[in-house]
Amino acid sequence: MKIDDTLLTELGLGNLSPEAKASLLQHLMEELEINVGTVIAAELNDDQILEFEKLIDDGDQSQALAWLQQNYPGYKQVVQNELEKLKNELKGNAQAILDADQPA
């Protein structure tokens, strides 16, 4: 799964300005993290959430990912599902996003 210019081109947003592309990619990553976190947190118990949050707070991304893969085996599927939802939303709004990027 790559969230980059290629994805934006696939979604019909390849003609955005470089600034708009960077902003949209950043927004997409943030939304994906929030959405995935919401789905997973709903299925973890309080102790698991605290354990995972500690890994995140410690900045240990590789340990956090390993923890997710061990404690939430469906993690990758959740990421894929949530990314597809975001992609569909962007496809549906592609023209409005392109129009908003045009100079006045």
N, C-alpha and C positions, 0 to 999 in steps of 0.2 A: 504494500500500500504506500503510494507516494502522494504527498500533497505538495504539488509544485506547478510550474507553468504548464506542463503537459496536461495535468488535470483541468486547469482552467481552459485550455484549448478544447479539450474533450467536452466541456460544458458550454462551449460557444462564447467563452470570455477571453479568448486569446488576443483580442484587439484592445484590451484595457491598457492604460498607461502603466509604465513600470511602478509608479507609486501606488496606483489603485490595485495592481496585482499583489504587491507586497502587503498592502493593508488587508485585502480580501483573504490572502493565504493565512495571515496571522489570525484574522477573525475566524476562519474556518477551523484552524487548529484549536483555538480556544473553545469554540462551540462543541467540537468533537470531544475534547477532554471533559467538558461539563456534562454533556449528554451521556457519555460512556460512564463517567463517575456516578451519575444519578442512577442509571440502570443497575450497576454493580452494587452500589451502596444499599439499594433496596433489598438485595438478596444476602448481604453479609450480616453477621451478628455484630453487636457493639464491640466486642473484644477484637474481632477481625478488622473492623474499621479503624480502631485505635492503633492496632499493629501496623496496618498499611499506612495510615497517616504519619506515623513515626518515621517510616522509611522515606516517605515523600519529604517530610520536614528536614530529615537528615541529608537530603539531596542525593540519595543513593538510588538513581534511576534504574540501574541494572538489578539491584536487589529488589526494588519495588516490582519490576517486571517479572522477575523470577518468582516472587511471592504470589503475584496475580496468577501466573501460569500454574502454580501448585495449588492454590486455594480457590481459584475460580477458572476451571479449565475452559469454560466457554468464552473467555475474555476476547480472544481474537474474533470470534463470531459476532460478539456485541459490537466491537469496533467496526467491523465490516457493515453490519446492519445500520449502525448510526451514521456511518459515512455515506451509505447509499441514501439515507433519508436527507442528509444535507445536500448531497449532489442533486437529488430530485428537486429540492427547494430552489437551489441555484439555477438549475435548468429552467424552471418555471419563471424565474425572475431575471433571466439573462439579459433580455432586451432593456428592461428598466435599469439594470446595473450599468449596461453599456451607455445608455442615454445619460445617466447621471455623471458619467466620466467625461462627457464631451464638454469642451470649453464653451463658455457662454457667449 
